[in-house]
Amino acid sequence: MPDGVVNIVVVGLGGQGVLKASDILAEAAFAAGLDVKKAEVHGMSQRGGSVRSDVRFGREVLSPMVPAGRAHFLLALEDSQVEVNREVLGEDAAVLRPGQIDISKLNSPRSLNIAMLGLLSAHLDLPVEHFVAAVRANLPPAAHGANLAAFEYGRSLK
């Protein structure tokens, strides 16, 4: 990253866990000692509408919003949201889609967001233990087993 800042946009529909995934990502980056900024656009998220969360981290981050054409990763929890958010993609950006995850391998389909986060984590230079700690801190204990398994499954797919 030329300016040392990693730009990630997480998109999906209301109820898919976009905000939870971005919270976990931001917490993992912060635990790694990085400056982290996060911004959210909810739209009609409570009714299944578009949700977007920008996460930026690096040595010094000045703005929480990912500028158009500067995202390094687009993490889509819903395929329909890829085209809607294409303007944020940088030249060599990676688009991670839900079709990369075999839902039948998850203990719960509700863990798709965490499996996608695992897939993303395999592309980032952040310690895996920070992601694990962030999953534990952001989800209830009863959900730890299924979500940590989903995270590891996603991570194995790189």
NULUM-202191 format. One record per residue (C-alpha): x, y, z. Coordinates in steps of 0.05 Angstrom, whole numbers, padded with zeros to 5 digits, always signed. Last residue first. Example, Ala and Ser with C-alpha at 12.3 -4.5 7.8 and 13.67 -1.06 7.14 Angstrom:
BEGIN
+00273-00021+00143;+00246-00090+00156;
end
This chain:
BEGIN
-00141-00370+00005;-00193-00422+00027;-00164-00441+00094;-00181-00374+00125;-00254-00383+00109;-00254-00451+00146;-00217-00421+00205;-00267-00364+00211;-00326-00413+00205;-00296-00456+00261;-00287-00393+00303;-00359-00375+00289;-00389-00443+00306;-00350-00449+00371;-00356-00376+00394;-00432-00370+00387;-00450-00393+00458;-00397-00346+00485;-00434-00285+00456;-00398-00249+00399;-00355-00186+00397;-00300-00203+00446;-00291-00275+00423;-00289-00254+00350;-00239-00199+00368;-00194-00249+00405;-00195-00296+00345;-00179-00238+00298;-00121-00215+00342;-00095-00287+00345;-00093-00288+00269;-00038-00235+00269;-00051-00182+00216;-00015-00179+00149;-00078-00187+00109;-00097-00235+00052;-00113-00294+00098;-00155-00247+00140;-00203-00236+00081;-00222-00310+00078;-00231-00310+00154;-00275-00249+00148;-00316-00286+00096;-00324-00343+00146;-00345-00292+00199;-00398-00262+00153;-00423-00331+00133;-00433-00351+00206;-00509-00342+00201;-00509-00403+00155;-00493-00444+00217;-00444-00501+00228;-00411-00480+00163;-00388-00530+00110;-00456-00530+00076;-00447-00455+00063;-00389-00469+00015;-00354-00401+00016;-00325-00371-00048;-00397-00357-00070;-00400-00305-00015;-00355-00259-00054;-00285-00230-00042;-00266-00176-00091;-00191-00162-00092;-00168-00093-00113;-00111-00085-00164;-00134-00019-00194;-00173+00005-00134;-00246-00012-00122;-00291+00042-00092;-00331+00052-00156;-00352-00022-00156;-00400-00012-00097;-00467-00023-00131;-00434-00076-00175;-00412-00117-00114;-00476-00108-00073;-00518-00158-00111;-00468-00213-00093;-00485-00208-00018;-00434-00214+00038;-00385-00174-00004;-00315-00160+00022;-00286-00108-00026;-00211-00105-00016;-00156-00055-00034;-00205+00002-00038;-00176+00066-00069;-00219+00079-00131;-00268+00124-00094;-00240+00145-00026;-00249+00097+00033;-00282+00137+00088;-00253+00139+00158;-00204+00196+00145;-00134+00212+00169;-00104+00143+00179;-00033+00138+00207;+00009+00075+00213;-00045+00034+00179;-00119+00019+00181;-00181+00035+00141;-00249+00001+00150;-00309+00024+00109;-00377-00006+00125;-00433-00012+00075;-00504-00035+00085;-00556-00040+00030;-00628-00055+00047;-00656-00115+00085;-00709-00076+00122;-00667-00055+00181;-00612-00037+00132;-00652+00017+00097;-00588+00057+00086;-00537+00037+00138;-00473+00073+00116;-00416+00060+00164;-00348+00090+00177;-00286+00061+00210;-00217+00088+00226;-00159+00048+00253;-00088+00069+00273;-00049+00004+00280;-00022-00030+00342;-00041-00101+00323;-00099-00097+00372;-00126-00039+00330;-00124-00083+00267;-00161-00139+00303;-00213-00090+00331;-00225-00060+00262;-00236-00129+00231;-00283-00150+00288;-00324-00086+00281;-00325-00094+00205;-00353-00164+00212;-00405-00142+00262;-00426-00084+00217;-00435-00129+00156;-00471-00182+00196;-00522-00205+00145;-00582-00171+00178;-00585-00112+00131;-00555-00128+00064;-00483-00133+00044;-00418-00093+00039;-00350-00091+00073;-00302-00040+00044;-00228-00048+00061;-00173+00004+00053;-00103-00013+00079;-00061+00049+00094;+00014+00050+00085;+00011+00108+00035;+00034+00064-00023;+00000+00000+00000;
end
